[in-house]
């Protein structure tokens, strides 16, 4: 009898674990237009870590805007060309960007941090003739790193340390270099290659919320996830521009087709990291859905559509 009781308990635990492992994402209602307007093309929405704001840019990455989701009030942060690869600080008070300016018939770049409340900016570097990499926050936003094939440049971000937070020292960062995925620390002036493939071009590298995994694309190939030490590689199939769910169980990405000039169709998919789920979240909407981002609360996904120029929000439920 005791044996049967133990067996029943084990089977129950396995059943519950199986249900948790196979938990599915479902869509609640239709996508809602959050930002739109005539003769405007907004794109690349990014949630602030506090879940209260959403930042976005416009066509050709010109300008940065922010919408306060509690009031639906929108304000422009800058009219500079700063929308390519911008990123929020952990305290949701600043945005880091690589600014492009056309000067003397040349396109030049500088690193800038924008304070979203005051609208002030802190120009971290002077304009440079070449800045192929995207700057990244490092050491709990106390530093900014810029990686080239030959060196690591580290800058003070100008942000104050968060009160009560443990001081960040030599935290690892993960970046793309030419033909490799690399990890490094400040102040070391070298990086370690953790690339899973040789002679591949990697794009759209994203660290999971718990810092244990990386999602990335191989240019012309598929979307992958792996552990931060380069082990545990998993192929998630054809998809682009991944963003993690807050619990790290899913990656949201776009699956698109094009005619060589523009997207002809694109849908947003939730891809299970462990359960192999591949869920089309925008099926039947007739939207060309691109550039998704998962909210910190886990119940909404923002995306844009180049066809309409709008930013949309999709409400989801994890069963």
Phi, psi and omega in degrees: 000318178298322179298316180296321179296316179296320180296318178298318179297317180296317179296323178294317179297318179295322180294316179296318179298320180295319178296319179294320182294327184258018176303135186249154175266130175236154182265137178252108178075196181260158174299138180253138177287120177266315181227132178194169179174160179291142176058028178233147176228097181267151186201170172057058179290141179222123179288141168288149181302334179278356178075002184267341184231158173226125178258154180200168179234189179235184182306143182062020176062029180272121177085157172228137178233162176220136175247131174275112188288344178280335182240349186061022177273132181247140175220150179273131180272320178203156173256008178286162175280089189227012190270357181272113175074023180290158182212146179281150168282161182296333180271003178062023181253348185219156175234130178263134182213155168262111184271138176250135176224141179265116185221129179052045178063023176227146177272117182245161185228151175214154176269131182223141173247126180255132171274116189286337181280310184272338184082002179284159180230149177242106180281111186281323179231160170287167175296137180238152178291332182219129173210076185292336183269160175264130178293148183233144170294148178211160178050056178054041175073007177284337180232165171233135180243145176229123188252131167242177181295336187254342186203166172247121173259130179240136181231150170287132184281339183086359179273142178282150178294137180297126181302133177083351181275147177291133183297130181274123179230124174055040174290146179287146171235162184229127187219165174263133170244176180296108177079015181203160168256131188229154174234148181203179177223159169261133013260016180299141182255043178206161178231158177254135181279124177239026183292137179277341182233151174267148175057040177244154175253121185258143178219161172055057178281131181223128178274137180292157183303326180271002176074017185258341185224162176235139170249144182197164175249152165258123185303126182080004182231221187253179176261137184228159166231152176203165175290159185292347176267005178094358180267173173066036182297135178222132180271121179262007177089189183285120179188161184223154172058065184286148171219140186279149166285156183301328180272358177074008181274339181227159168239133173261138184206168178257144175238111192233159170234150180218170179253015182096348181236323183206164178291133175262336173198151178197135177233157178264129181240144167261122185248120181287127181288324181250326188265004176064017178293148177217092192250120178280113185271344183242015179300133178085000180274344183064019177262146165273099190261123184223167172052061181283157173212135185269132181290151178299335178278348174084356186253004180217148175232126177263146176204169177241173176220115180295340181287322182256337184079011183262157167259129181245157172234129180249125177273134182230165179223135178257112184267000000 
